[in-house]
């Protein structure tokens, strides 16, 4: 029964898949090019709640963020994995389908929203406090319980935030979890 519920929940989450973020995109893009959804769909409820808290805490520091990715289907994950390997573009992930926390609704990617632009400028200090906004957002996220991809030893993924609740990818792939 639990497996059936998890499968049904996963199928429902797949219906809400959003895909917008690609690191090979220009460092600045028009906000109109990105989905107007304020919150990524298909996320674990705790991740969704903390993502919204992150948005609010960042806004309190005069930093606007845009979530550019959330839940990702296995198909989308494989498309991103192929990028820079068998299709055009830069390599943006080392995770194949099932190997990303995005595939389980446990990760989001973000960018800074500046006026009508969405930017991935790690040095931008829009609130003028002498500290890059990107790193302020990452610190807020870590204080909220997210793991930040910018802290990873290899393949630093600066837009990436995840909550794994103690589950490894191996646990998730094998269905040894009760998240959904």
HUSULFEN-V840213 format. One record per backbone hydrogen bond with DSSP energy under -1.0 kcal/mol. CO is the residue of the C=O (numbers start at 1). NH is the residue of the N-H. E is the energy in kcal/mol with one decimal. If there is no record, write none. Layout:
# HUSULFEN-V840213
co=CO nh=NH e=E
co=CO nh=NH e=E
This chain:
# HUSULFEN-V840213
co=1 nh=5 e=-2.3
co=2 nh=6 e=-2.9
co=3 nh=7 e=-2.6
co=4 nh=8 e=-2.5
co=5 nh=9 e=-2.9
co=6 nh=10 e=-2.7
co=7 nh=11 e=-2.3
co=8 nh=12 e=-2.4
co=9 nh=13 e=-2.7
co=10 nh=14 e=-2.1
co=11 nh=15 e=-1.2
co=13 nh=16 e=-1.0
co=14 nh=17 e=-1.6
co=22 nh=25 e=-2.2
co=27 nh=120 e=-2.0
co=29 nh=118 e=-3.3
co=30 nh=33 e=-1.9
co=31 nh=34 e=-1.6
co=41 nh=71 e=-1.1
co=44 nh=48 e=-2.7
co=45 nh=49 e=-2.4
co=46 nh=50 e=-2.5
co=47 nh=51 e=-2.4
co=48 nh=52 e=-2.1
co=49 nh=53 e=-2.0
co=50 nh=54 e=-2.4
co=51 nh=55 e=-2.2
co=52 nh=56 e=-2.3
co=53 nh=57 e=-3.0
co=54 nh=58 e=-2.6
co=55 nh=59 e=-2.4
co=56 nh=60 e=-1.9
co=58 nh=61 e=-1.4
co=58 nh=63 e=-2.2
co=59 nh=62 e=-2.0
co=64 nh=113 e=-3.0
co=66 nh=111 e=-1.9
co=68 nh=21 e=-1.1
co=69 nh=109 e=-2.1
co=71 nh=18 e=-1.1
co=73 nh=77 e=-2.3
co=74 nh=78 e=-2.5
co=75 nh=79 e=-1.9
co=76 nh=80 e=-2.4
co=77 nh=81 e=-2.5
co=78 nh=82 e=-2.0
co=79 nh=83 e=-1.1
co=82 nh=85 e=-2.5
co=82 nh=86 e=-2.3
co=82 nh=87 e=-1.9
co=87 nh=84 e=-1.9
co=96 nh=99 e=-2.7
co=100 nh=103 e=-1.1
co=101 nh=104 e=-1.2
co=101 nh=106 e=-2.5
co=102 nh=72 e=-1.6
co=102 nh=105 e=-1.7
co=105 nh=44 e=-2.8
co=106 nh=163 e=-2.5
co=108 nh=161 e=-2.8
co=109 nh=68 e=-1.8
co=109 nh=69 e=-1.2
co=111 nh=66 e=-2.6
co=112 nh=119 e=-3.1
co=114 nh=117 e=-2.4
co=116 nh=31 e=-4.5
co=117 nh=114 e=-2.7
co=118 nh=29 e=-2.1
co=119 nh=112 e=-2.3
co=124 nh=133 e=-2.7
co=125 nh=128 e=-1.2
co=132 nh=136 e=-1.7
co=133 nh=137 e=-2.7
co=134 nh=138 e=-2.2
co=135 nh=139 e=-2.1
co=136 nh=140 e=-2.4
co=137 nh=141 e=-2.7
co=138 nh=142 e=-2.4
co=139 nh=143 e=-2.3
co=140 nh=144 e=-1.3
co=141 nh=146 e=-2.5
co=142 nh=145 e=-1.4
co=147 nh=162 e=-2.2
co=148 nh=151 e=-1.8
co=149 nh=152 e=-1.1
co=149 nh=157 e=-1.6
co=157 nh=160 e=-1.6
co=159 nh=110 e=-1.5
co=160 nh=149 e=-2.6
co=161 nh=108 e=-2.6
co=162 nh=147 e=-3.2
co=164 nh=167 e=-2.9
co=168 nh=172 e=-2.1
co=169 nh=173 e=-3.2
co=170 nh=174 e=-2.0
co=171 nh=176 e=-2.6
co=172 nh=175 e=-1.2
co=175 nh=177 e=-1.6
